[in-house]
Amino acid sequence: MPDDHAPMIRTDIPHSARIWNYWMGGKDYYEIDRVAGDAGLEVDPDISTMAVQSRQFLIRAVQYLAREHGITQFLDIGTGLPTMQNTHEVAQSVTPTARIVYVDNDPLVLTHARALLTSTTAEGVTTYIDADYHDPERIIADAKNVLNFEEPIGVMFMGVLGHARTYEDLRRIVDTVLAAVPSNSYLVMWDGTDDSKSYVALCQNYGETGGTPYVPRPQEQIRAVFDGLELVDPGFVSITQWRADSTDIGEIRPISAYGAVARKP
């Protein structure tokens, strides 16, 4: 029987996760998302580069934390649609016992998560929490059922905090989660910046379609999220330049997506 309480997946309004999937070369989108995605490419041709390179940044960051620092727990907040080389797949390829908790409150994302976000190893754990990142206290409480908050955790916000209602909310969300994890945990975070007029215009146009607004912010505001943490070399940079291998990601010029990996002392 149908679940009368299940949130409805809207196919008549463009959806940021589905559009992002389209830009990444995925298959999980509707016609309205393709139309919106193509319109976005006309405004900012670099947006597909941002989508692809964001996944490359995730892969490099998770591999780095798992291999170089032995991080075996990851809290990926604002997961988005599962695609290739998700956090659990990367982490468990390095450490089969890795435990990953994904967080999202989007009904479409959660539908895909139930089907696709499963451990790649028998020893590992992969699960998801249905929660809004504006409620970090609930996320922490639920994540404690799976992750050991006495051991280091890799906390991830991958290009999602532009959806925060305000910059103050953004800082509160990140600060609350980081306050709950122990020393030697890491923050992996990037977000869209307002360096490019075409990217800013694209985000404004998307907000006018009825989708959840995404606000590109100045680099210095994104950089400030890492205050009090120890930045991993090369520091706060365009995601295309974070430990980039030109044979791995191709074009490595800066784009309007900046972030870093940083350790909590």
C-alpha positions in Angstrom: 0.0 0.0 0.0 1.2 3.6 -0.6 2.7 5.4 2.3 0.5 8.5 2.8 3.2 10.1 4.9 6.0 9.6 2.4 7.2 13.0 0.9 6.3 13.4 -2.7 9.1 13.6 -5.3 8.4 16.5 -7.5 9.1 16.0 -11.2 7.6 19.4 -12.3 10.3 21.5 -10.5 14.0 21.3 -11.3 16.0 19.7 -8.5 19.5 20.6 -7.6 20.7 17.0 -6.9 19.2 15.8 -10.2 20.7 18.7 -12.2 24.1 18.1 -10.5 23.8 14.4 -11.5 23.1 15.5 -15.1 26.1 17.8 -15.2 28.3 14.9 -13.8 27.2 12.7 -16.7 24.8 10.6 -14.6 21.4 9.2 -15.5 19.2 10.1 -12.5 17.3 13.1 -13.7 14.0 14.1 -15.4 13.4 16.1 -18.5 12.9 19.3 -16.5 16.3 18.8 -14.9 18.0 18.4 -18.3 16.3 21.6 -19.6 17.4 23.5 -16.5 20.9 21.9 -16.7 21.3 22.9 -20.3 20.1 26.4 -19.5 22.6 26.6 -16.7 25.4 25.5 -19.1 24.5 28.4 -21.4 24.9 30.8 -18.5 28.0 29.2 -17.0 29.8 26.6 -19.2 32.2 25.8 -16.3 29.4 24.3 -14.1 29.8 20.8 -15.6 33.6 21.1 -14.8 32.7 22.0 -11.2 30.4 19.0 -10.9 33.0 16.6 -12.2 35.9 18.1 -10.3 33.9 18.1 -7.0 33.8 14.3 -7.2 37.5 14.2 -7.9 38.1 16.3 -4.8 36.0 14.0 -2.7 37.9 10.9 -4.0 41.3 12.5 -3.3 40.3 13.8 0.2 38.8 10.5 1.4 41.7 8.5 0.1 44.1 10.9 1.8 42.4 10.7 5.2 42.0 6.9 5.0 45.5 6.2 3.8 47.6 8.9 5.4 45.8 9.4 8.7 43.9 6.1 9.3 40.5 7.7 9.4 38.0 4.9 9.4 34.8 6.8 10.1 33.1 9.4 7.9 30.0 11.6 8.4 28.9 12.8 5.0 26.3 15.6 5.5 24.2 16.6 2.5 25.0 13.5 0.5 23.2 14.3 -2.8 22.4 11.6 -5.3 24.6 8.5 -5.2 26.8 8.3 -8.2 30.2 6.8 -9.0 33.0 6.6 -6.3 30.8 7.6 -3.3 32.4 8.2 0.0 31.9 4.6 1.3 33.3 3.1 -1.8 36.5 5.1 -1.6 37.0 4.7 2.1 36.2 0.9 2.1 38.6 0.3 -0.8 41.3 1.6 1.5 40.0 0.2 4.8 37.4 -2.6 4.5 36.1 -1.9 8.1 35.3 1.7 7.4 32.0 3.1 8.8 30.2 5.7 6.8 27.0 7.6 7.7 25.3 9.7 5.0 22.9 12.5 5.9 20.2 14.0 3.7 16.6 14.9 4.0 15.7 14.9 0.3 13.1 12.2 -0.5 14.7 11.5 -3.9 18.2 11.2 -2.4 16.9 8.9 0.3 15.1 6.6 -2.2 18.4 6.2 -4.1 20.3 5.8 -0.9 18.2 2.8 0.2 19.0 1.1 -3.1 22.6 2.1 -3.7 24.4 3.2 -0.5 25.3 -0.2 0.8 28.7 -1.4 2.1 31.1 -2.7 -0.5 32.7 -5.0 2.2 31.3 -7.4 4.7 33.3 -5.8 7.5 32.3 -2.2 6.8 29.1 -0.3 7.7 27.3 2.1 5.4 24.0 3.7 6.5 22.1 7.0 6.1 20.2 9.4 8.3 17.1 11.2 7.2 17.7 14.7 8.7 18.1 18.3 7.7 21.5 19.7 8.3 19.9 22.8 9.9 19.4 20.4 12.8 23.0 19.3 13.6 22.1 18.2 17.1 19.8 15.5 15.7 22.4 14.4 13.2 25.0 14.0 16.0 22.6 12.0 18.1 21.6 9.7 15.3 25.2 9.3 14.1 26.3 8.2 17.5 24.3 5.0 17.0 26.8 4.0 14.2 30.0 6.0 14.7 32.3 6.1 17.8 32.6 9.7 18.8 35.5 8.9 21.0 37.6 8.2 17.8 38.5 10.6 14.9 35.8 11.2 12.3 36.0 12.7 8.9 33.2 15.3 8.6 32.2 16.2 5.1 30.2 19.1 3.6 30.6 18.8 -0.1 29.2 21.8 -2.0 26.0 21.8 0.0 26.3 24.7 2.5 25.3 27.3 -0.1 21.8 26.0 0.6 22.1 27.1 4.3 19.5 29.7 5.1 22.1 32.3 6.2 25.8 32.5 6.7 25.2 32.4 10.4 23.4 29.2 10.0 26.3 27.8 7.9 28.8 28.6 10.7 26.4 27.2 13.4 25.9 23.9 11.5 29.6 23.3 11.0 30.7 24.5 14.4 28.1 22.3 16.2 29.2 19.1 14.4 32.9 19.9 14.9 32.4 20.5 18.6 31.0 17.0 18.9 33.8 15.1 17.3 37.2 14.5 19.0 40.6 15.8 18.5 42.3 14.5 15.3 39.0 14.5 13.4 39.0 16.3 10.0 36.7 18.7 8.2 36.4 18.2 4.4 34.5 21.1 3.0 34.1 23.0 -0.2 31.5 25.4 -1.5 30.7 27.7 -4.4 32.2 31.1 -4.3 31.1 34.4 -5.9 34.3 35.0 -8.0 32.5 34.3 -11.3 29.7 36.5 -12.5 28.3 33.7 -14.7 28.2 31.3 -11.8 26.4 33.8 -9.6 23.9 34.4 -12.4 23.4 30.7 -12.7 22.6 30.3 -9.0 20.2 33.3 -9.1 18.4 31.9 -12.2 18.1 28.5 -10.4 16.5 30.1 -7.4 13.9 31.7 -9.6 12.7 28.3 -10.9 11.4 27.3 -7.5 14.3 25.2 -6.5 16.0 25.6 -3.1 18.2 28.7 -3.4 22.0 28.2 -3.5 24.1 31.3 -2.4 27.7 31.5 -3.6 29.7 33.3 -0.9 33.0 35.2 -0.9 36.1 33.1 -0.5 37.0 34.8 2.8 33.6 33.6 4.3 34.2 30.0 3.2 37.8 30.2 4.4 36.6 31.4 7.8 34.8 28.1 8.4 38.2 26.5 8.9 39.3 29.0 11.6 40.8 27.1 14.6 41.6 24.1 12.5 45.0 23.0 11.0 44.8 23.2 7.3 46.3 20.3 5.3 48.7 21.4 2.6 48.0 23.0 0.1 45.5 24.8 2.3 42.4 26.6 1.2 42.4 26.5 -2.6 40.2 25.9 -5.6 39.1 22.2 -5.5 40.9 21.6 -8.8 44.2 22.5 -7.1 43.9 20.4 -3.9 46.6 17.7 -4.3 45.7 17.6 -7.9 47.3 15.2 -10.4 47.0 16.7 -13.9 46.8 13.1 -15.4 44.0 12.4 -12.9 41.7 15.4 -13.3 42.8 17.0 -16.6 42.3 20.7 -16.5 43.5 22.1 -13.2 42.8 25.8 -13.5 40.9 27.4 -10.6 37.2 27.4 -10.7 34.6 29.1 -8.4 34.6 26.2 -5.9 37.0 26.5 -3.0 37.6 24.4 0.0 40.1 22.5 2.1 40.8 19.6 4.4 41.7 20.5 8.0 42.4 18.7 11.3 40.7 19.5 14.6 43.6 20.0 17.1 
